[in-house]
């Protein structure tokens, strides 16, 4: 039996039992908002454990891990960046700091060479030597000011590549439209000189991307357009083989859904997805597992956070899946954690981070939690206690 107490739920009891393929975890909500002790379900793949690492983060978005183990979390609506510290390494946060507040949509963050980089609505700033200054961060320094600004916010995600450049995805400012460059693209920036290069075009909404540990190629998830029905268009998993490739938006969605509002230029060559996800699962986070704590079958495999549907007659997504890759092709999709109980979402996983401790961290922009996924072995029922993190 697991007992969870968070800032979001006054009482959250978890009853755990192992099954052949999945370990089903039942949670009993006991606060006044859920009168009658409504029970809900979180499903975790056999052998895995899921713990509450931190709570009350606002709408927790992209994460970054510092060299000393500090977990940084950006929050879009609150305009804050949190720094979470597990000083005794027991798998729970015991110190937290607000690095910045009042920023404009600071949900995209990355850590590199001791510094924290943050993409706001129209610029990228740098917090120098951040882990040494958690109590009193230095004033951020602007390193890039050419991000496009739109009244309808376009998505952002940032991460450092193997070449040392900062990669930035800039989503479309619309459901479907022909937007000017650099919208609907992925660019790479030299953070010392400010020089940038377009890496990919025709990308609608790539909130998550990562590089394969095997061949160092960039993979990214792209969310399809809305209002084409429950099952169209599929969401996408893409790989960049050729710099400057075009991935279809807004002319072609996934591999075969032609956009009726815009005609593809005659000579435009479109790169098709490596894999298609069900429509509206909303893949917002993507990470290759680089640790050794999970079993071998998970090593170097691609994990995807499906944030979940919002305009579909029945809900899909709200889970973390593993895409099994063989010979650089996706051959299967397996659920590792499901936060959807029927039509009730317990969480909306947004970003994933494969950490040096072997665990995988999951941000939840529904309840403002960060979960820690770890492997505990093929054990039967066991008792764990997850308490509220201050």
C-alpha positions in Angstrom: 0.0 0.0 0.0 1.3 3.4 -1.0 0.3 6.6 0.8 0.7 9.9 -1.1 0.1 13.3 0.3 0.7 16.3 -2.0 -0.2 19.9 -2.2 -2.7 19.0 -4.9 -4.6 16.2 -3.0 -5.1 16.3 0.7 -5.1 12.5 0.9 -4.1 10.2 -1.9 -3.9 6.5 -1.0 -2.4 4.1 -3.4 -3.0 0.3 -3.4 -0.4 -1.6 -5.5 -0.6 -5.1 -6.9 1.5 -6.7 -9.6 0.0 -8.4 -12.7 1.6 -10.3 -15.6 2.1 -7.3 -17.9 1.2 -4.3 -15.9 1.3 -3.3 -12.3 -2.0 -1.6 -11.5 -2.0 1.1 -8.9 -5.2 2.3 -7.4 -5.4 5.8 -5.8 -8.1 6.8 -3.4 -8.7 10.6 -3.3 -9.9 11.8 0.1 -10.1 15.6 -0.1 -13.2 17.7 -0.2 -12.9 18.2 -4.0 -13.6 14.4 -4.5 -16.4 13.8 -2.0 -17.3 10.1 -1.7 -13.7 8.9 -1.9 -13.7 8.5 -5.7 -11.0 5.9 -6.7 -8.8 6.5 -9.7 -6.1 4.4 -11.4 -2.4 4.9 -12.4 -1.0 2.0 -14.4 2.8 1.3 -14.3 4.6 -1.3 -16.3 5.6 -4.4 -14.4 8.8 -4.0 -12.4 8.7 -0.2 -12.4 8.0 2.1 -9.5 6.7 5.7 -9.6 7.3 8.2 -6.8 6.3 11.8 -6.3 9.5 13.8 -6.5 8.1 17.3 -6.1 4.7 19.1 -6.1 3.3 22.6 -6.4 5.4 23.6 -9.4 2.6 25.4 -11.3 2.2 24.1 -14.8 5.4 22.1 -14.8 6.9 22.1 -18.3 10.4 21.5 -19.6 13.1 20.3 -17.2 16.9 20.4 -17.1 19.4 18.7 -14.8 22.4 20.5 -13.4 25.9 19.0 -13.0 25.3 18.7 -9.3 21.9 17.1 -9.6 19.7 20.2 -9.3 16.5 19.7 -11.2 15.3 22.9 -12.9 11.7 23.2 -14.0 10.1 25.9 -16.1 6.5 27.0 -15.6 4.7 28.8 -18.4 1.6 30.4 -16.7 3.3 31.4 -13.5 6.4 32.8 -15.2 8.7 31.0 -12.7 11.7 28.7 -12.8 12.1 26.3 -9.8 15.3 24.7 -8.7 14.7 21.4 -6.9 17.4 19.8 -4.7 17.6 16.3 -3.3 20.5 16.9 -0.9 20.4 13.5 0.8 19.7 11.6 -2.4 16.7 9.8 -1.1 14.6 10.3 -4.2 12.6 13.3 -2.8 13.1 17.0 -2.9 14.2 18.6 0.4 15.2 22.0 -0.8 13.6 24.3 -3.4 14.4 27.7 -4.8 12.7 30.1 -7.2 15.4 31.1 -9.6 13.2 33.6 -11.5 9.7 34.9 -11.5 7.7 37.3 -13.7 9.2 36.0 -16.9 7.1 35.7 -20.0 6.5 32.0 -20.7 9.8 30.5 -19.4 8.8 26.9 -20.1 11.8 26.0 -22.3 15.0 25.6 -20.4 18.4 23.9 -20.8 21.6 23.4 -18.7 25.1 23.6 -20.2 28.6 24.1 -18.8 27.3 25.4 -15.5 24.8 27.9 -16.9 21.0 27.7 -17.2 19.5 28.9 -20.5 15.8 30.0 -20.7 13.7 30.7 -23.7 11.0 33.2 -23.1 8.4 34.5 -25.6 10.9 36.5 -27.7 14.4 36.0 -26.3 16.9 33.5 -24.8 18.6 34.4 -21.6 21.5 32.8 -19.6 21.8 32.5 -15.8 25.6 32.1 -15.2 27.0 29.6 -12.8 23.5 28.9 -11.6 24.1 25.9 -9.2 26.5 28.0 -7.1 23.9 30.8 -6.9 20.6 29.1 -6.2 19.8 31.5 -3.3 20.8 34.6 -5.2 20.9 34.1 -8.9 22.7 36.6 -11.0 20.8 38.8 -13.4 20.1 36.9 -16.6 22.1 37.8 -19.7 20.4 38.0 -23.0 22.1 35.8 -25.6 19.5 35.8 -28.4 16.8 38.3 -29.2 15.4 37.2 -32.5 12.7 34.7 -31.4 9.4 35.8 -33.1 6.7 37.2 -30.9 3.0 36.5 -31.5 -0.1 37.3 -29.6 -1.0 33.6 -29.9 2.0 32.0 -28.3 3.9 29.5 -30.4 5.6 26.6 -28.6 9.2 26.6 -27.6 11.7 23.9 -26.6 15.5 24.1 -26.2 18.3 21.7 -25.7 22.0 21.5 -26.4 23.2 19.2 -29.1 26.3 17.1 -29.4 27.9 19.9 -31.4 27.6 22.3 -28.5 25.0 24.5 -30.1 21.6 25.4 -28.6 18.8 23.9 -30.6 15.5 25.7 -30.5 12.1 24.6 -31.8 9.8 27.4 -32.8 6.2 26.3 -33.3 3.6 27.7 -35.6 1.5 30.6 -34.2 -1.7 29.0 -35.3 -3.6 25.8 -35.8 -2.7 25.7 -39.5 -1.2 28.5 -41.5 1.7 29.6 -43.7 3.7 31.5 -41.2 7.0 33.3 -42.0 10.4 32.0 -40.9 11.5 31.2 -38.3 8.0 29.9 -37.2 7.5 26.2 -37.8 11.2 25.4 -37.6 14.0 24.1 -35.6 17.2 26.3 -35.5 20.6 25.9 -33.9 22.3 28.8 -32.2 25.9 29.4 -31.3 25.4 30.8 -27.8 28.8 32.7 -27.9 28.3 34.5 -31.2 24.5 34.4 -31.7 24.9 32.9 -35.2 22.0 30.6 -36.1 21.2 28.0 -38.7 17.8 26.5 -39.7 18.0 22.7 -39.1 14.4 21.8 -40.0 11.3 23.4 -41.5 7.6 22.5 -41.8 7.5 21.6 -38.1 4.1 22.5 -36.5 4.7 22.0 -32.8 7.9 20.2 -31.6 7.9 20.6 -27.8 10.2 17.6 -27.4 13.4 16.5 -29.1 16.6 14.5 -28.3 19.6 12.9 -30.0 20.0 9.2 -30.4 22.9 7.9 -28.2 23.7 5.5 -31.1 24.2 7.7 -34.1 23.7 11.2 -32.6 20.8 12.0 -35.0 18.1 14.4 -33.8 14.6 12.9 -33.2 11.6 15.1 -32.5 7.9 14.8 -31.8 5.5 17.0 -33.7 1.8 17.5 -32.8 -0.7 17.5 -35.6 -3.3 20.1 -36.3 -6.7 20.2 -34.7 -10.3 20.0 -35.9 -10.1 17.2 -38.4 -12.0 14.8 -36.3 -11.2 12.2 -33.7 -8.7 10.2 -35.7 -6.9 12.7 -38.0 -4.2 13.6 -38.4 -1.7 11.3 -36.7 0.9 12.9 -34.5 4.5 12.4 -35.6 7.9 11.1 -34.6 10.6 12.5 -36.9 14.3 12.2 -37.4 16.6 14.7 -39.1 18.9 12.9 -41.5 19.5 16.0 -43.8 19.9 19.5 -42.4 17.2 21.8 -43.7 14.7 19.1 -44.4 11.0 20.1 -44.6 8.5 18.0 -42.6 5.3 18.9 -44.3 3.5 21.6 -42.3 1.1 23.1 -43.3 0.8 21.2 -46.6 0.9 17.6 -45.5 0.1 16.2 -42.1 1.8 12.9 -41.1 2.5 10.8 -44.2 -0.8 11.1 -46.1 -3.2 13.7 -44.8 -3.3 16.5 -47.3 -4.2 20.0 -46.0 -7.2 21.3 -47.8 -6.5 25.0 -47.1 -3.0 25.2 -48.6 -1.4 23.7 -51.7 2.1 22.3 -51.5 4.7 24.1 -53.6 5.4 22.1 -56.7 9.1 21.5 -56.0 8.9 21.1 -52.2 10.3 17.8 -51.1 8.7 16.6 -47.8 10.4 14.2 -45.3 7.8 11.7 -44.0 7.6 10.7 -40.3 9.6 7.8 -38.9 6.5 6.8 -36.9 2.9 7.9 -36.5 1.2 8.1 -33.2 -2.6 8.1 -32.8 -4.2 11.5 -33.5 -4.4 14.0 -30.5 -2.2 12.0 -28.1 -0.1 15.2 -28.1 3.5 14.1 -27.8 5.1 17.0 -25.9 8.2 15.3 -24.4 10.8 13.0 -25.8 13.9 11.5 -24.3 16.3 8.6 -25.1 17.0 6.5 -22.0 20.7 6.8 -21.3 20.9 5.2 -17.8 21.6 1.7 -16.7 19.1 1.3 -13.9 16.3 0.1 -16.2 16.7 -3.4 -17.7 18.7 -3.8 -20.9 15.7 -3.8 -23.2 15.0 -0.1 -22.3 18.6 1.1 -22.9 18.9 3.7 -25.7 15.2 3.4 -26.4 13.0 6.4 -27.1 10.5 7.5 -24.4 7.6 9.8 -25.3 5.3 11.9 -23.0 1.8 12.0 -24.5 0.2 15.0 -22.9 -3.3 13.9 -23.9 -6.2 15.0 -26.0 -8.4 18.1 -25.4 -10.7 18.2 -28.4 -11.6 14.6 -28.9 -14.9 12.8 -28.1 -13.0 10.3 -25.9 -9.6 10.9 -24.3 -6.4 9.4 -25.5 -2.8 9.9 -24.4 -2.0 11.0 -20.9 0.8 8.5 -20.7 4.5 7.8 -21.1 5.3 5.3 -23.8 8.5 3.6 -25.0 9.1 3.4 -28.7 11.3 0.4 -29.4 13.9 1.0 -32.0 15.7 -1.7 -34.1 18.0 -0.9 -37.0 17.0 2.8 -36.5 13.4 2.1 -37.1 10.5 2.2 -34.6 9.0 -1.3 -34.4 6.7 -1.1 -31.4 5.0 1.3 -28.9 4.6 0.2 -25.3 2.9 2.0 -22.4 5.2 2.5 -19.4 3.0 4.8 -17.3 -0.7 5.6 -17.9 -2.2 8.5 -16.0 -5.7 8.0 -17.6 -8.4 6.2 -15.7 -11.2 5.9 -18.1 -12.0 9.5 -19.0 -10.3 10.9 -15.8 -6.8 12.2 -16.3 -4.7 12.0 -13.1 -1.8 13.9 -14.7 -0.7 15.3 -18.1 2.9 14.3 -18.6 4.7 17.1 -20.5 8.5 16.5 -20.5 10.9 13.7 -19.8 14.4 13.7 -18.5 16.7 10.7 -18.3 18.9 11.5 -15.3 22.4 10.4 -14.3 21.0 8.4 -11.3 19.3 6.1 -13.8 15.7 7.3 -13.1 13.5 9.1 -15.5 11.7 12.3 -14.4 8.3 13.2 -15.7 6.8 16.7 -15.4 3.0 17.1 -15.1 1.5 20.4 -16.3 -2.0 19.5 -15.0 -1.2 19.3 -11.2 2.2 20.8 -11.1 4.0 17.6 -10.0 7.3 16.0 -11.0 7.3 12.2 -10.8 10.3 9.9 -10.7 10.2 6.7 -12.6 12.6 3.9 -11.5 13.0 0.2 -11.8 12.4 -1.9 -8.7 12.4 -5.4 -10.1 9.8 -8.1 -10.6 8.5 -8.0 -7.0 5.1 -8.7 -5.7 3.2 -6.3 -3.5 5.3 -3.9 -1.5 4.8 -1.0 0.7 6.1 2.5 -0.1 5.4 5.8 1.3 5.4 9.0 -0.7 5.0 12.1 1.4 4.5 15.7 0.4 7.7 17.5 -0.5 8.2 20.9 1.1 
